[in-house]
Amino acid sequence: MDVKVFKTFLEVARTRHFGRAAENLYITQAAVSARIKQLESFFDSALFVRNRNSIQLTTSGERLVPYAEVMVSTLEQAKNELALTNHKALQLTMAGTPNIWDAYLQHCLSKVTDAFGGYGFLAEALSREQLNRNLLERTLDMAFAFDPLKSEELVCKQVADLILVLVSTRPCDQSEALSDKYVYVDWGTRFASEHAERHYRMPPPYLRTSTGRIALDFILDKAGAAYLPLSIVEPFLQSKQLYLVEGVEPWNRPIYLSYRKDSGSLEAIIKIEELVKEIDPLTAFSLQQIGQLG
């Protein structure tokens, strides 16, 4: 079965529309319909309910989605690795949550690629659940997260500390910051419990988000406060776009690296592990530039 058929299935499942799927894949709508029919014939099961104004996955279609995702991801990785092998290079795949990329991993990637000449790298932003699943399914070599990934098949080690600071768009104290457009950012499971203990009497946050960059953009635009990595806010502190909230201690968040115990790239992964331990957290280059232009 051609992997293009599974890619088409996933695109229709995502868009719920044959026409939009065709546009996104740069093929005709007739080709989309033909590929879906081919897949339904292969599995002898309807994958979509085709109503006049909407397309919905059947129960069989819902069950096929995770398998199709694994198949497409695995074949793409195999294709990349075989292409690199022909050029005598090793492909390494690393991933982290969006928060990890902005505050730490983007800078690490720059340093790692400089130190590992002849290697090819694939960098992805994934959820914590996807990190764990992709490691176990061998479609990912290294995963960075704020909470340890727990599995007997994985090695999980702390490689860095990220310093969170409470910042506001105006000089203020803790009480003012937490009561006036405070944005709660999800920095992991442990952070959630510690935050509840530290600020148990505070009013509900003005906004909740899973991404530090969303919080940063929001408070810079609308004013407010949030716990953000010092590595991200330093340029904005220097330009007086943000201020440290008075009387609030910095908050250390550990960063964990996870990988399979039996990884075929274990030697390279261990070298990267030792390298990233020596790299100070520094925000993504684009955020540095934005802060300095403020």
N, C-alpha and C positions, 0 to 999 in steps of 0.2 A: 504494500500500500504506500503510495507516494505521500511524503510528509506534507506536501502542499494541500492535500485533502484535509488533513487534521488542522492545519493553519486556517483554512477556510471555515471549517466547523467552529473553531474557537472565535473567529472574527464575527460570524453570524450570531453565536451565543452571546458575544459581548455587545454588539450593536442592536440585536433583535430586529435586524432589517437586511434583506438580501441586497437591496440597492446600495445602501451605505457600505456594506461589507465589500461589495464589488468595487466601489470607489476607493476604499482604503487599501485594497489589494491590487489595484490597477488592472483589474480583469473585467470581463463582461458579466452582467447579471446572469446570463445563460450559463456561463462557466461556473458561477457559484452554485446555481441550482443543480448542475450536472454533478459537481463534486459531492454535494450533500446527498443526492440520490445514490451515488456510488457508495458512500459510507453507509447509508441506510440499508442498501442491498447487501453489503458485506456483513453487517451485524444482524440483518434480517429483523430490523426494528426501526420504528419511526423515532426520529430524534427531535423533531420540532412539531408543534401544533401550529398550523398555518391559518390564523384567523384573518379576516379582511383587513383590519387595521393594526394588527400586532402579531408578532411571532414569539411563541413561548417554547422553552425546552420541555420535552416530555420527561418522565421519570428516567427513562433510558438515557436521554440526552444529558440530564444532570449528572448521572453516574459516569458518563463518558468523559466529562470535562477534565477532571484531575488526571485521568490516564492520557488524554490528548496533550495536556500541558507537559507532562513528564516526557512523553514521546518526542514532542517538538523540541523541548529544551535539551534532551539528551542527544538527539540527532544533530542539533545545531552545534552543541559543544564538541561532538565527535568530528564534525566537519571542520571546525576551527582547529582542533588539535591535530588532525591529519594534515591540514594545510600547513600548519606550523612545523610539523615533523618533517615535511618535505624541505623546509628551510632550516632544519636542525635546530629548532627552538622548542621550548616547553611552554605550554599554555597554563597559566594559573588564574583561577577565578576567585575573586574576593568580593564580599558583599557586606553591607551594614544597613542599618535603618537610616532614613533621611537625616535624622538628628546627628547620628554618628558621622555621616559624610560632611555635613556643614561644620561641625565643631572639631573634628579630629582626622577622619580618614582621608579627606581630600588632600591634606598636606602630607600625610603618610604615603599616599599613592605616588605623589611626586618624588618623594625621597626613595621609595622602594624601586620605582622604575629606573631611577638614575643608578641605583646600586646593582641592579640585576640586568646587565646587558645581555642581549640574546634571548631574553624571555618575552613571551607575549602575555598580556594581561587582559582580563575581562572584568570590568567593574560594574556592580549592580547595587541598586537601592531596593531593599526588600523589607517586609515586615518581620517581626521576630518569629512568627509561626513559619513563614516561608524560609527563613534562614535555617531553622531546625530541620524542616522537611527536605530542603535541597541538599543539606549536608548528608543526611541519611540516605538520600537517593543518589548520591555521588555526582550530582550536577553542580556542586559548589565545593571549592577547596578550603576556603577560609571564611569565617563569619565573625563580625565584630558586633557586640551588643552590650547594653547597659546591665542586663541581667544574664547570669550564667545559663547556658543551654545544657540541660541535664539529659544524658543518655550514656549507657554503658559503652556505646560505640564511639563516643567523642572524648577528646581531650579539651578541657576548658581552663584557661589561665588568665589571670588579670595581667594586663600589659601596660595600663596607664591609669591615671586619675584625671578626671575632668572637674574643673572647679566651677561650680555654679554660683552666681552672685545675683542678688535681687537688685534690679535696676529700674529706674523710672525716668520719664521724660522731663521731670522737674525735681529739684532738690526737695526731699521730704523724709519723714521717718517711716518706720514699719507700719504703724497704724494707718497712716494716710495712703501708703502704697497699696495695702491689701484691701482697702475699702473704696478706692477710686479707680475703676477700670483695670482691675487686676486680671491678668491673663494666666491661667494655669496651663503649664506645659507638661505633658506626660514624659517624664524622664526615667520610666521604668517602674516595675512593681515595687521595689524597695523604696524608691523615692515617694511613691504614693502613700505608703504607710508612714514614713517618716514625716512627710509634709502634714499629714493629718494630726500627728502628735505635736509637731512644732507650732502649727497654726490652728489649733482645735477650736478657737473662738472666733475665727474670722468669718465674715459673711461669704455667701456663695460667690465664686469668681464671676467676673463679667463675661469671660470667654474661656472655653476649654479647647485645646488643640493638641494634636500629637506631634506637631512639628515646630521646632524653635524658630525657623525662618518665618513661619506664618505669624507667630507671636511678635517677632521683631518688626516685621512690616506693619503689623496692626498698630502697635504702640507708637511707632514713628509717625504714622499717619493720623491716628486718632487720639494719641496721648494715652498714658497708662503705665503699668508696671508688670514685670515678669521675671521669673528666675531663668537666666540665660547663661551659657558658658562664658567665662571670662575671655576665652580665646576668640569668641564671636564679638563681644561688645567692646573690647579694648579700643578699636578704631573710633567707635561712636562715643566712648568716654573722652577720648582725646579731643574730638571735635565738638564736645559739649552738646551733642544730640541726646545723650543719655547721662544719668548720674547714678552713682552707687547710693542705695538707700541707707540712711544713717542707722547705725546700731545693729545691723544684720550681719552675722558671721558668714563667711564663704562656706559652701557646701560641697564636699568632695563626692564625686560619683565615679565608681570604678568602671573601667572599660575592659571587657573580656574578649579574648580571642578563642574561637572554637574550631576544631578540625577533627577529621576522622583519625582514629588510632592507626588504621591500616591504609592510610592514603598512599597512593603511588607517588605523590610529590612530597613525601614527608621531609626529606632532606632540605628542600627549598623552603618549605613552610617553616621549619625550625629556624632557618637562617633569617627569614622575614620576621619571625617572632622576636628574635634577639635584636633585630634592627629597630623595630617599632617601639620596643621598650626604651630606647635611647632618644626617641623623637618627642619633643615637647608638643603638646596640643597647640595647634594654630589653625585659625579659621580659614575657610575656603578663600582663594585669591579674590574672587568676585566680591565677597562680602568685605574684605579688606579695602578694596578700591571704593566701594560705596561709602564706607565709613569715613575714609579720608577725604572724599569729595563733599561731605556734608558741611 
